[in-house]
């Protein structure tokens, strides 16, 4: 018989961890790997939102924009 275990997260602590410099660095590293797979014409922009760090990957050139529009290249590169 298993006992019921209750876990209560420290919301402000979790939020702080998700916004930390370490998390930002990890996200930037992973985003750069995706940008490298995509090739020229793409960029990654990190930013810190209300609750967590984020990275936006987007096309910067018309060619990359068309490729993303027609082939969904950013989503495919995330796999």
Sine and cosine of phi, psi and omega as CSV:
sin_phi,cos_phi,sin_psi,cos_psi,sin_omega,cos_omega
0.00,0.00,0.78,-0.63,-0.01,-1.00
-1.00,-0.08,0.65,-0.76,0.08,-1.00
-0.98,0.20,0.49,-0.87,0.08,-1.00
-0.98,0.21,0.80,-0.61,0.02,-1.00
-0.93,-0.37,0.79,-0.61,0.05,-1.00
-0.97,-0.26,0.73,-0.68,0.05,-1.00
-0.87,-0.49,0.80,-0.60,0.04,-1.00
-0.89,-0.46,0.90,-0.44,-0.02,-1.00
-0.98,0.21,0.58,-0.81,0.12,-0.99
-1.00,0.10,0.99,-0.13,-0.13,-0.99
-0.83,0.56,-0.69,0.72,-0.02,-1.00
-0.93,0.37,-0.56,0.83,0.05,-1.00
-0.92,0.38,-0.67,0.74,0.04,-1.00
-0.90,0.43,-0.70,0.72,0.01,-1.00
-0.87,0.49,-0.69,0.73,0.02,-1.00
-0.88,0.48,-0.67,0.74,0.02,-1.00
-0.90,0.43,-0.68,0.74,-0.03,-1.00
-0.94,0.35,-0.33,0.94,0.03,-1.00
-0.99,-0.17,-0.05,1.00,-0.15,-0.99
-0.90,0.44,0.33,-0.94,0.04,-1.00
-0.88,0.47,-0.59,0.81,0.03,-1.00
-0.89,0.46,-0.69,0.73,0.02,-1.00
-0.92,0.40,-0.66,0.75,0.03,-1.00
-0.87,0.49,-0.66,0.75,0.01,-1.00
-0.91,0.42,-0.69,0.72,0.02,-1.00
-0.88,0.48,-0.71,0.70,0.01,-1.00
-0.90,0.43,-0.67,0.75,0.00,-1.00
-0.90,0.44,-0.63,0.77,0.02,-1.00
-0.89,0.45,-0.73,0.68,0.00,-1.00
-0.92,0.39,-0.64,0.77,0.02,-1.00
-0.91,0.42,-0.63,0.78,0.01,-1.00
-0.90,0.43,-0.60,0.80,0.05,-1.00
-0.88,0.47,-0.65,0.76,0.03,-1.00
-0.92,0.40,-0.70,0.71,0.02,-1.00
-0.88,0.48,-0.63,0.77,0.04,-1.00
-0.90,0.44,-0.62,0.78,0.06,-1.00
-0.91,0.41,-0.58,0.82,-0.04,-1.00
-0.95,0.30,-0.57,0.82,-0.01,-1.00
0.99,-0.11,-0.31,-0.95,-0.06,-1.00
-0.91,0.42,0.51,-0.86,0.10,-1.00
0.99,-0.14,0.03,1.00,-0.01,-1.00
-0.85,-0.53,0.44,-0.90,0.02,-1.00
-0.59,-0.80,0.34,-0.94,0.06,-1.00
-0.83,-0.56,0.77,-0.63,0.01,-1.00
-0.87,-0.50,0.92,-0.38,0.05,-1.00
-0.98,0.17,0.52,-0.85,0.11,-0.99
-0.42,-0.91,0.39,-0.92,0.01,-1.00
-0.95,-0.30,0.86,-0.51,0.02,-1.00
-1.00,0.00,-0.24,-0.97,-0.04,-1.00
-0.90,0.44,-0.65,0.76,-0.10,-1.00
-0.91,-0.42,-0.28,0.96,-0.08,-1.00
-0.33,-0.94,0.24,-0.97,0.10,-1.00
-0.99,0.16,0.54,-0.84,-0.02,-1.00
-0.67,-0.74,0.29,-0.96,0.14,-0.99
-0.67,-0.74,0.74,-0.68,0.04,-1.00
-0.96,-0.29,0.81,-0.59,0.07,-1.00
-0.96,-0.29,0.78,-0.62,-0.09,-1.00
-0.52,-0.86,0.39,-0.92,0.07,-1.00
-0.97,0.24,0.58,-0.81,0.03,-1.00
-0.93,-0.37,-0.31,0.95,-0.01,-1.00
-0.91,-0.42,0.32,-0.95,0.02,-1.00
-0.88,0.48,-0.65,0.76,0.01,-1.00
-0.88,0.48,-0.72,0.70,0.01,-1.00
-0.91,0.41,-0.61,0.80,0.02,-1.00
-0.89,0.45,-0.71,0.70,0.03,-1.00
-0.88,0.47,-0.68,0.73,0.01,-1.00
-0.87,0.49,-0.68,0.73,0.03,-1.00
-0.91,0.42,-0.67,0.74,-0.02,-1.00
-0.91,0.42,-0.70,0.71,-0.08,-1.00
-0.99,0.15,-0.61,0.79,-0.14,-0.99
-0.90,-0.43,-0.01,1.00,-0.02,-1.00
0.83,0.56,0.66,0.75,-0.16,-0.99
-0.88,0.48,-0.58,0.82,-0.01,-1.00
-0.91,0.41,-0.72,0.69,0.02,-1.00
-0.89,0.45,-0.64,0.77,0.02,-1.00
-0.91,0.41,-0.59,0.81,-0.01,-1.00
-0.95,0.32,-0.34,0.94,0.01,-1.00
-0.97,0.25,-0.35,0.94,-0.04,-1.00
-0.95,0.30,0.00,0.00,0.00,0.00
